[in-house]
Amino acid sequence: MTAYAALSAHFSRLSALSNAIGTLHWDHAAVMPKGAAEKRGESLALLNVLRHDMLTDARVGDWLDAADADNGLGAWERANLREIRRVYTVETAIPADLVAASTRATSACEMAWRDARAASDFKGLLPRLQEVLELQREIGRAKGEKLGLSPYDALLNDYEPGGRSAAIDALFDDLADFLPGFTEEAMAAQARRPALPALEGPFPVETQKALGLKMMAALGFDFDRGRLDVSTHPFCGGSDDDVRITTRYDEADFTSSLMGVLHETGHALYEQGRPRAFMGQPVGEARGMSVHESQSLLIEMQACRSREFLAYAAPVMREAFGGAGPAWEADSMWRRYTRVAPGFIRVDADEVTYPAHVILRYRLEKALIADAMPLAELPAAWAEGMQALLGITPPDDRRGCLQDVHWPSGGWGYFPTYTLGAMTAAQLFDAAVRADADIPAGIARGDFQPLLGWLRANVHGKGSRLSTDELLTEATGRPLDAAVFKTHLARRYLDKA
Amino acid sequence: MTAYAALSAHFSRLSALSNAIGTLHWDHAAVMPKGAAEKRGESLALLNVLRHDMLTDARVGDWLDAADADNGLGAWERANLREIRRVYTVETAIPADLVAASTRATSACEMAWRDARAASDFKGLLPRLQEVLELQREIGRAKGEKLGLSPYDALLNDYEPGGRSAAIDALFDDLADFLPGFTEEAMAAQARRPALPALEGPFPVETQKALGLKMMAALGFDFDRGRLDVSTHPFCGGSDDDVRITTRYDEADFTSSLMGVLHETGHALYEQGRPRAFMGQPVGEARGMSVHESQSLLIEMQACRSREFLAYAAPVMREAFGGAGPAWEADSMWRRYTRVAPGFIRVDADEVTYPAHVILRYRLEKALIADAMPLAELPAAWAEGMQALLGITPPDDRRGCLQDVHWPSGGWGYFPTYTLGAMTAAQLFDAAVRADADIPAGIARGDFQPLLGWLRANVHGKGSRLSTDELLTEATGRPLDAAVFKTHLARRYLDKA
């Protein structure tokens, strides 16, 4: 057996373990009774240790060195070696006691955060969050030393391989200049329109579910290799051949759950479209979190909040719920799904104001990891940033710096991928529509095959063969910039062509 | 750390792995989309290898020897050592290549069996089944050498620790003499009664599910540590703090699904009642398959097909489905749930004829493992046995020796535990009722707390501290015999006091 074949077999075994972990995570969120939490924690901790042991197996380094010298490998295999080396480097960078300390600290902090958020008690959370921050900084330093990166860029690199804060700074500074004025303009345009008639419920859960399944099928979701279920926090998870998305239902309002299903379907289509020949290998994985978020936002924001989609979907919704009247017209649905309203909560934000939430968090976490700001000053810095970016100040920390689980749970360096994803989605969708005029026409008739075909060929099927920059350049002609995203916003919210 | 503490920590880790495996098995049967089958097989195979590696870790033998010499251990800890040694001895008895060969052969045979059963094609299955049989014989020989047992007893011992075919022969020969005549008498008594009015459906799945959940709650099922779901083949599975039972619904007939739920709830109550202080340790596991089956049959056959239970349950059923008329009366329900009708299919058999199915399979598998009969003669021997025990001859192998998955899937030595369980259930329930007259009275008012209390104290809470014989002797005053079971049958089916 060649070194490459040994490496590939090792990572196939590893993927069998990762698939088990993914299924157990889904189970935890979707169906597990609460009394099983402690034992499930023990199972997941054990499987993660076994996974770490396999990833850092000393033979991996030897196989990598031997395989690098193998001249018989093709482009995919070379890319696989690059991805394996990336994962191996990061996984071996952190001493076991630091991993264990971080796991303990984030677990305790996430538990404490639930209460602290409910009580809006930042001071109470501060000592635990400080511990998490210091351990993240230490992890960033350890990885950064191996990778030649700053601690923050090293953390970012786990979610966004190749992502660098210098490039993000430029993109986000541009957006931060543009958005406050644009939001005012969009709000003014919105205010000039007549009042939006309300949808009258209730909307039974079973009907909502049936409608969601129908839309998933239209989008091309493969139900032989996936499911739709319910969980408190919607997500896309599961395993290689079993992609499971979740939603939550509100019988007073179906619109948010339905759009959530479409969003998660975007993630799921990416997962289901990864290259089968490299399933189980690192090169067969999704490229990174910004490309992943681009796929959910391309479906949700670019395709499904468009006039084309809502012209098709409004009658389907009306028929499903037996609705009648102007509230169910396509124009009303479009206005409902494109309303702009600055608010305190990121997950409730609209397309226009969402980047402000992300830019705020990105700037703050970068400063905190760089030790350029004391953690105790976070609430004040948050309030100041919200005022500058969105013109509002949260009345308490519950609706401010305590709202997200990311920092308590150790997810530092993740936030920027949301807005990078939104910009990437705009740039990809624009290229897709330029390449095939039947894409918007198809969406208007509920036919997503033209769009899905383009995504399969240009994004999903590439796995991690290319870097994010290369992928975007091959698909759109250039690396990411803010131009198409801004044009998209102007066209949608200011009626500019 | 003492050797015992090290051993205990090792088996706690092992239980975290077993819990993961249990949850993935549930997922496979209850919710997994079909396209995930191959990857799931890979995940389970890997986890089972990891489990085997942990079980046969060389340190386990050393720890066992050192802990045996530790005088500071209590009765539970001593029993835990005995159970660990039992598992370790069996797991280390089989060479890895024999395990792998058997896994491959049973997997292929089980797949082939699905088609062979549908086509009633025993000859087509014969080569693969022969391979499975020979490997089972080899496994039985390897284990038997270590345990000082015959190959069949060594296989039996995996499901029924301490079980020996000499003792089972005596019990089953007694029953085999008794049952044919008794079945005729019971059928004659049944024929003298007036016609049983039919229940008119349909019975909506949602109503059936709600009724099942209500009955589970009445029986004492803990929904914080368990669930009810749907699968093709009902089972009780899951993990230590998360006991999941399944059923399947038929809108034309709710009675069989409901009784199935009660049966699985009996298994689940055992699992949920195991000693918490030894959860994760071998001594905290259920005692064996005959005791496990006794718990499902005690609930189903002894408690829930009784006149007392049906006096309580018939009005609850009638109200749930909005039924009316004599078909819904308690006496009709009791007659429906105690109908005797010899048939070809084991899983459809009633309480009186079920043992005949089991005795037939037990005698045949014992002869096959002992190489006392060629496998090619199985269909003829089956037909002969059915005629002798039940007075009927199956028209084809689909309704004969191909009906069960046990042999193709490598479950040799399992069958006798069904009828040992039925006899154990009768003996335990009789002792429970003698000990507390409020047990039948409670059942008549839908209150299972008195019964559950007795089971917790005398069976569930004992885990594997005692042998099956000891457990039964402590709970009922003597080891298992057929007397109480026969008395129970006579009382129920011949109206003899």
Interface residues (C-beta under 8 A of the other chain):
Chain A: S12 R13 A16 L17 N19 A20 T23 L24 D27 V31 M32 P33 K34 G35 A36 E38 K39 R40 E42 S43 A45 L46 L47 L50 D222 F223 D224 R225 G226 R227 S239 D240 D241 D242
Chain B: S12 R13 A16 L17 N19 A20 T23 L24 D27 V31 M32 P33 K34 G35 A36 E38 K39 R40 E42 S43 A45 L46 L47 L50 D222 F223 D224 R225 G226 R227 S239 D240 D241 D242
